[in-house]
Amino acid sequence: MPWANRGRLTCMPLARRCLTREVFLQVQERTYESTAVETELRVFLERQLQAHGALGAVDAVERAIVDPVLLQFLVSEAISNATKYSEPS
């Protein structure tokens, strides 16, 4: 379901919003169980940015051991905050 953000139209699928909310609640309640796996970090970050409509190259290491669910949550929150609090261009 799309929503307006300072005149910009963005779309976050319902499933992703539910997952984001669930991860947030579990982290807040300290019940989240992290699972770190080797991840193609650069590819992961590029896909996250593309999913949010951002374009550009990512300067990151190729691979890293991370929790992909938590990383997706953090990147989504960072992009959301950057969009919400940036000056309209």
LOFILO-780507 format. One record per residue (C-alpha): chain; x, z, y. Coordinates in steps of 0.25 Angstrom, whole numbers. Example, Ala and Ser with C-alpha at 12.3 -4.5 7.8 and 13.67 -1.06 7.14 Angstrom:
2
+---+-------+-------+-------+
! c !    px !    pz !    py !
+---+-------+-------+-------+
! A !    49 !    31 !   -18 !
! A !    55 !    29 !    -4 !
+---+-------+-------+-------+
//
This chain:
89
+---+-------+-------+-------+
! c !    px !    pz !    py !
+---+-------+-------+-------+
! A !     0 !     0 !     0 !
! A !     6 !    -4 !    13 !
! A !     7 !     5 !    25 !
! A !    11 !     3 !    39 !
! A !    24 !     9 !    45 !
! A !    26 !     7 !    60 !
! A !    20 !    -7 !    59 !
! A !    28 !   -11 !    47 !
! A !    21 !   -13 !    34 !
! A !    28 !    -8 !    22 !
! A !    23 !    -7 !     8 !
! A !    27 !     4 !    -3 !
! A !    20 !     2 !   -16 !
! A !    11 !    14 !   -20 !
! A !    20 !    17 !   -33 !
! A !    32 !    18 !   -24 !
! A !    25 !    28 !   -14 !
! A !    21 !    36 !   -26 !
! A !    35 !    37 !   -32 !
! A !    40 !    40 !   -18 !
! A !    30 !    51 !   -16 !
! A !    33 !    57 !   -30 !
! A !    48 !    57 !   -29 !
! A !    46 !    64 !   -15 !
! A !    37 !    75 !   -21 !
! A !    47 !    77 !   -33 !
! A !    59 !    78 !   -24 !
! A !    52 !    87 !   -14 !
! A !    47 !    96 !   -26 !
! A !    61 !    95 !   -32 !
! A !    55 !    90 !   -45 !
! A !    61 !    76 !   -44 !
! A !    71 !    73 !   -56 !
! A !    81 !    64 !   -52 !
! A !    87 !    53 !   -61 !
! A !    99 !    46 !   -57 !
! A !   103 !    32 !   -63 !
! A !   113 !    22 !   -59 !
! A !   106 !    12 !   -50 !
! A !   110 !    -1 !   -43 !
! A !   109 !     6 !   -29 !
! A !   111 !    -6 !   -20 !
! A !   100 !   -14 !   -28 !
! A !    91 !    -2 !   -28 !
! A !    92 !     1 !   -13 !
! A !    90 !   -14 !   -10 !
! A !    77 !   -14 !   -18 !
! A !    72 !    -2 !   -11 !
! A !    75 !    -8 !     3 !
! A !    68 !   -21 !    -1 !
! A !    56 !   -13 !    -6 !
! A !    54 !    -7 !     8 !
! A !    56 !   -21 !    15 !
! A !    70 !   -18 !    19 !
! A !    81 !   -29 !    19 !
! A !    96 !   -28 !    19 !
! A !   108 !   -25 !    10 !
! A !   110 !   -12 !     4 !
! A !   124 !    -6 !     5 !
! A !   125 !     3 !    -7 !
! A !   133 !     5 !   -19 !
! A !   129 !    -4 !   -31 !
! A !   125 !     7 !   -41 !
! A !   123 !    22 !   -40 !
! A !   117 !    33 !   -48 !
! A !   104 !    37 !   -41 !
! A !    90 !    42 !   -44 !
! A !    82 !    29 !   -41 !
! A !    69 !    35 !   -39 !
! A !    75 !    45 !   -29 !
! A !    83 !    34 !   -22 !
! A !    70 !    25 !   -21 !
! A !    63 !    37 !   -14 !
! A !    74 !    40 !    -4 !
! A !    76 !    25 !    -1 !
! A !    61 !    24 !     1 !
! A !    60 !    36 !    10 !
! A !    72 !    31 !    18 !
! A !    66 !    17 !    21 !
! A !    53 !    23 !    24 !
! A !    59 !    33 !    34 !
! A !    67 !    22 !    40 !
! A !    55 !    13 !    42 !
! A !    46 !    24 !    47 !
! A !    56 !    30 !    57 !
! A !    63 !    17 !    62 !
! A !    60 !    10 !    75 !
! A !    51 !    -2 !    73 !
! A !    59 !   -15 !    74 !
+---+-------+-------+-------+
//
